[in-house]
Amino acid sequence: MSDRQLEMACRSDGIYYFNWTAEVYSFGKCYREMADYPKFLPLFFYSDHGVGLQSNLYPHELNNKTSLHFTWHPLKAEKYNNHKQRKILQIVHPWILYRRKKEYRRSECTKGTLVFFAHHVPGVEPSGHDDDEYLYRLKQLPEKFHPIVLCMHMHDINAGYHKKIRHWGLPIVTVGNVYDDSFIDRFYQLVSQFSYGTSMEWGSQAAYMAELGVPYFFLGKPPTFINLNHKEFPKGEINRFQDDIHKSYVRKANDLFSHKLDYVSEDQLLFINEILGLNSPFTEKDISNFIWKAFFNSWQQWHHIFFRIIFMLLSAVGLIKLVKKAYHKISNFL
């Protein structure tokens, strides 16, 4: 993809998101399809927004106005079972339910390796992920792993990182805007065409690709992450592990994905299935009921429905930028 194509794919759509973790990466689309829940209604619950190995909830996940949190991690629901403010329920990862319903599968004709470039989040920068040694190791992979293609996150494209690594001479692609409803479809359409996936360390994509049947491996030394101004982390280098449970899961993942296999092993699948919540006792109908119950229980916050509808209309006519700043100025008073 050219620089312009990358940048256009990552443009913000401007739609108003009340609880962003339940919307990002097409999660909102998946939840709405499961529950037959209208697009104009905000989602009145929180959820995990990736396939993390940590069992702790972040401050923003603990300190919000919702009474429900969906997770797929095998320990979170048990760990926070007695939480006073909200229920934490373990469900099957919505992406997996959606993938199976849409019948996305690995292509019969695949080639090359898709490299997931370690991405930053606003206020947190990775370090050591873009050095020449890593590039050299990628290019030295045996011929069966070629061509090597870099996949970059929206945050990196919007920050201009794609221009900084063009000199590597490798093709760059992106799945695009993480708030686009089609994000999940673009992801599966992209990764299904590759023979392998790789990154420096664990990321959600490792679980998604392995579950799809695409062999995945780690390559290189994990980057460090430096907090510049993110309010949920102390400034400076961020600890790699939250606690011993997190450390044990990371070590398990490293043991399983440190080898370049031509298939997804049974042990890898067992680990992935656990992390994706495939042992959850709840059905799609149960999840639908939880979503609608959260809606009716949140009647005191229904004014957010008005804001979402207004934002959707303004976005449709291209006027969203004119009101975004105004909304953020008054939102603290609601």
N, C-alpha and C positions, 0 to 999 in steps of 0.2 A: 504494500500500500504506500502511496506517496504521502508526504507530510500533510498535504491538504486533505487527503482522504482520511487519514488518521484523526486529524483535528475536527473534521466535520462529523465523524462517527462519534466523537466524544462530547459534542455540544450538549448543554443542559436543555431539557425540555420545559423546565419551569413549573411543572405541576406541583401542587402543594401536598406535602407528605407530613401527616400528623405524627405517626410513630415510624420513623424512617427505617428501623431495623426490620420491620415486617414488610417493607416495600422494596428495599434495595435488591439488586440482582434478580429481578423478576419474582421475588418471593410474594409480593402483593398479587401478581398475576396467578401464581400457583394457589394461594389461599382463596382468591376469589373464584377460581374455577371449581375448587373442591366444595365450596359452600354456596355456589350460585349467588355470590355476593356482588352487588352492583359496583361498578367502577367509581361512581360518583360518591360513594360512601368511604370515609376514612376507615382504617383498621384500628380498632380500639384495644389493641394488645401489642405486646412486644414479642420479639423472638430472637434467637441466635441469628446472625446474618452471615455465617460462614461455617466451615467445618473445623472448628478449633479443637486443639488437644487439651486445653486448659479446662478445669472443672469449676473455676470461679466465675461469678458474674462481675462485669465491670460496674463502676459507680453509676453510669447512666442507665444501666440495666436494672439496678437496684433502686435508683432514685428517680422515678417517673410516676405519672398519674394512672398507670394501668393496673388492673387487678389480675392479669394473666400474662404468662411468659411461656412461649413454646421453645423447647430445646430438643436436640436429638442426641446430645452427649449422654452416655450411659450413667454418669454419676451426678449430674447437676440437679435433676429432679429430686433425687434422694438426699443430696447434700442440703438443699434448701426446702426440704419438705415442710418445715415448721415456720416458713417465712410469714410474717404477720400481715404484710401488705398485699401479697399476690400469690396465686397458685403457679407453680412451675411444673409443667407437664412435659413428659418426654413423648414425642411423636416421631413417626417416620419422616425423614427429611423430605420436604415438599418437592424438591427437585427430582427425587427418585420416583415419586408417585407420578409426577408430570411426565418424566421421560418415558416411563413404561406406558402411560396412557397414550402418548403421542408416538410411541414405538420408534424412538430414536435408537439407532444401532450403529455399531462400528462398521464403516464401509468395507466392502470386500476387497477393494483395491486401495491400499494405503501406502504412504511413503513419507520418509523423513521424520524429523523430531521437532516437536513444538516446545520451545524453551519459555518457561514462565519467568519473566524478569522480575526480581524482587522489587516490590513497589512500595512507595512511601504513602503515608496518609498526611493530610494537612497538619503541620506542626511536628511531624516525625520523619526523619530522613534515614534511609538505609546507608550503610557504609561498607565498602569492600565487595559490593555486588557487581561492579562494572569495571574491574581491573583487567589488564591485558592477559594475566595468567588464566583467568576464567575463560576469556575468549579463546585463548590458545587451546585449552582443554576441550572446549566445544568443537573447535575445528579439527582436532586430532582424533575425534571419535571415528571408529571404523566406518567404512563406506556405507554399510547398511543403515546407518543412522542419518545419512544425508538425504535431502538438503536440511540444513539447520535453519529454523525460522524462529524469530523472537516474537513473543506475545507480550504487549505492554498494557498496563492498567490505565484507565481513564485519568487518574490523578497524575500519572507520569506524563501522559500526552499533554494534558492541560498545562503542566509545568514546563513543557518544552524538552523533556529528557530525550525524546526520540531524535531530536536534532543533534544532541550531544553524542549519540552512539552510532550515528550513520557511518562514521569512519570505519566501523567494524566490517562494513560490507555485507552484512547479513540482512535478509528481508525482515521487515517489521510488520506485524499485524496487531489488531486490537479487537476485542469483543465490543468495545464502544461504551456508550453511556450506561452506567450501572443502574440508572433509574428508568431505562427504557424497558417496556414490557417485553420486547423481543430479545432481551439480553440472553435469556436461557436458550432460546431457539438458535441464536447466532453462535452461542458457545458450543452446543452439541453439533451443529452443522460444521463448525471449524474443526474441533478436536477429533471428530469421527474420521477425518481424512488422513490422520497421521498414524504412523506405525508405532511411535513412542512419544512419551511426554517426559519432561525433566525440569528440575529446578534445583536451587541450592539446598533447600530444606522443605519441610512440610508446608503445604498450602491447601486450601479447599479443592483446588483443581486436581490434586493427587487423588483424592477420594472420588471425585466425579469421573475422572478418566479410568481409574482402576475398576470402578463399578460398571463402567461401560465396556470394559474388556480391553482397554488400551494399556500396554505395559508402561510403567512409570518408574523412574529412578532418580535418585539424588546425585548431584555432581557438584564438586567444589566445596569450599568452606562456607558455612552459614554466615551471612552478613550480620553486622551489629546494627542496632537501631538507636539513633540519637534523638532524644526528645528536645526540641527547640522551644516549643510553647504549647504543647498539647496539655490541656488542663487535667487529664485523668492519669498522667504519669509524672513522676518526679523528673526534673530536668537532668539532662545528661544521658549517659548510656543506660538503656532499659535492660533490666535483668531478663535473661533468656527464658528463665523458668519462674512461674508464679509460686510453685510449691513442689513438694516431692511427688505428688500425684501427676502434675504436669510433666515433670522431669521423666517419670517412668513411661508416660505415653510417648514422649519425644524419642526416648531411647528405643522403645519398641518399634516406632515408625522408622527410625534410622536403621535398625537391624533388618527390617523387612524390605526396605527400598534402597539399600546401599549397593545392590547388585543389578547389573543390566541384563534382565531376563527378556526372553522373547514372548513371554506369556504372563498373565496375572496368576500368581501362585495361590494355592488354597489358603495358606496362612495369611497372605495379603488380603484376600477376600474376607476371611473371618474377622480380621482387624477392621477393615473398611465397613463391613456390615454392622459391627458394634458401634463404631463412631457415627454412622448414619442413622442410628436408631431403628434398625430393621427388626429389633426385638420388641418394639413398643406394642403394648396391648390395645392401642387405640386404632380404630378404623377411620377411613375417610369420613364416614357419616358422623363418627364421634367428633372429629376435628371440626366438621361443619357446625355441629351443635355448639361446640365451645366458642367458635367465632361469633355466631349469632347471639349467644348468651352474653358474651363480652359487649356486643353492640347494645343490647337492651339494658345491661347493667351500667352502661356509661352514659345514660340519658343526660346527665348534667354537663356533658362535654359535647353535646350534639351541635353546638354552634360551629364546631369545626367542619361540619358538613357544608355549611354555607361557604366557608373560606375555600374548601376544596373545589366546589362547583364554580365559584368565581374565578379561581386560578385556572381551572380547566378551560373556561370560556375565553379568558384573556390570552391563554397560551394558544388557543385555536386561531385567534385573530392577530397574533404576533405582538400583543401589548404587554406581555408578562413582565418585561424588564422595568416598565414604568411604575409598577406597583410593588415589586419585590422589596425594595428598600423601605417603602412605607409600611408594608406588613410587618417586617422584622422590628420596626420601631414601636409598633403598638402591641405586638404579640406578648410581650412581657407583662402586659397589664390584664391579659385574659385569663 
